[in-house]
Amino acid sequence: MRGKIIENVTIMTKMMLQMVVKEGYRCIDATTGNGHDTKFLSDIVGPEGMVYGFDVQEQAIEMTKAQLEDRSNYKLICDGHQNMETYIDGPVDFVIFNLGYLPKADKTITTLKETTLEAIEASLRLLKTHGILWVVVYPGHDEGAEESEALDIYLKGLNQKDYSVMKSSFINQRNNPPYIMAIEKKC
Ligand SMILES: C[S@@+](CC[C@H](N)C(=O)[O-])C[C@H]1O[C@@H](n2cnc3c(N)ncnc32)[C@H](O)[C@@H]1O
């Protein structure tokens, strides 16, 4: 029997990654956490592609490394995503952010609106034309609510000639469920 499809942001993200990301792409996972998205991206881009993964927690980098094992198509960086341009030059095809804190870990180590906005701006500079930025936003905790508000203001302000910006949310779910912001760089 067919499984659930429009169920949550994780399923939607996987579907989109399978549709959009291709072999040989250069991608950034701006918040590796447990490494699930990094591994998924590494599987898709294959040996000719590259996935750069950022996290501020050594624990997250180690968990991600354990998932990727001896592949050669990734680089993990234990630093804030706001510094991504220090490590990556040249255009990238795809950037993903899964905001918030690592589940079952220290909830005080969470993404913050100031550094998230800096990193989003850096991502838009690094993206190539028709590159995609995918941001999963968690407004259900205090920092996340502020981050969500700041992101909304910033992304609504992007010129529509230069960027397409889409917000995708589960409008019948209770308790501020996570939602997705998807941005395509048009030129
Ligand atoms: C929701 S988790 C990511 C989950 C991950 N995508 C996965 O598949 O398991 C958010 C992560 O962002 C990290 N983080 C917080 N601030 C950051 C920053 N400035 N730069 C990079 N990572 C950050 C946290 O340490 C945490 O691991």
The ligand as an SDF file (V2000), in Angstrom:
LIG
                    3D

 27 29  0  0  0  0  0  0  0  0999 V2000
   17.2470   20.5910   13.7020 C   0  0  0  0  0  0  0  0  0  0  0  0
   18.9620   20.2610   13.8700 S   0  0  0  0  0  0  0  0  0  0  0  0
   19.3690   19.6650   12.2530 C   0  0  0  0  0  0  0  0  0  0  0  0
   18.8580   18.2760   11.9420 C   0  0  0  0  0  0  0  0  0  0  0  0
   19.5650   17.6200   10.7650 C   0  0  0  0  0  0  0  0  0  0  0  0
   19.2400   18.2130    9.5050 N   0  0  0  0  0  0  0  0  0  0  0  0
   19.3610   16.1110   10.7220 C   0  0  0  0  0  0  0  0  0  0  0  0
   19.0970   15.5740    9.6240 O   0  0  0  0  0  0  0  0  0  0  0  0
   19.5010   15.4560   11.7570 O   0  0  0  0  0  0  0  0  0  0  0  0
   19.6910   21.8840   13.9030 C   0  0  0  0  0  0  0  0  0  0  0  0
   21.2120   21.8600   14.0280 C   0  0  0  0  0  0  0  0  0  0  0  0
   21.6870   23.1970   13.8070 O   0  0  0  0  0  0  0  0  0  0  0  0
   22.8910   23.3440   14.5190 C   0  0  0  0  0  0  0  0  0  0  0  0
   23.2510   24.7730   14.6130 N   0  0  0  0  0  0  0  0  0  0  0  0
   22.8500   25.7140   15.5090 C   0  0  0  0  0  0  0  0  0  0  0  0
   23.4030   26.9040   15.2210 N   0  0  0  0  0  0  0  0  0  0  0  0
   24.1800   26.7250   14.1130 C   0  0  0  0  0  0  0  0  0  0  0  0
   25.0150   27.5750   13.3320 C   0  0  0  0  0  0  0  0  0  0  0  0
   25.1510   28.8850   13.6070 N   0  0  0  0  0  0  0  0  0  0  0  0
   25.6790   27.0310   12.2940 N   0  0  0  0  0  0  0  0  0  0  0  0
   25.5480   25.7000   11.9840 C   0  0  0  0  0  0  0  0  0  0  0  0
   24.7760   24.8520   12.6860 N   0  0  0  0  0  0  0  0  0  0  0  0
   24.0860   25.3550   13.7320 C   0  0  0  0  0  0  0  0  0  0  0  0
   22.5940   22.6570   15.8550 C   0  0  0  0  0  0  0  0  0  0  0  0
   23.7830   22.3000   16.4990 O   0  0  0  0  0  0  0  0  0  0  0  0
   21.7530   21.4440   15.3770 C   0  0  0  0  0  0  0  0  0  0  0  0
   22.5570   20.3080   15.2380 O   0  0  0  0  0  0  0  0  0  0  0  0
  1  2  1  0
  2  3  1  0
  2 10  1  0
  3  4  1  0
  4  5  1  0
  5  6  1  0
  5  7  1  0
  7  8  2  0
  7  9  1  0
 10 11  1  0
 11 12  1  0
 11 26  1  0
 12 13  1  0
 13 14  1  0
 13 24  1  0
 14 15  1  0
 14 23  1  0
 15 16  2  0
 16 17  1  0
 17 18  1  0
 17 23  2  0
 18 19  1  0
 18 20  2  0
 20 21  1  0
 21 22  2  0
 22 23  1  0
 24 25  1  0
 24 26  1  0
 26 27  1  0
M  CHG  2   2   1   9  -1
M  END
$$$$
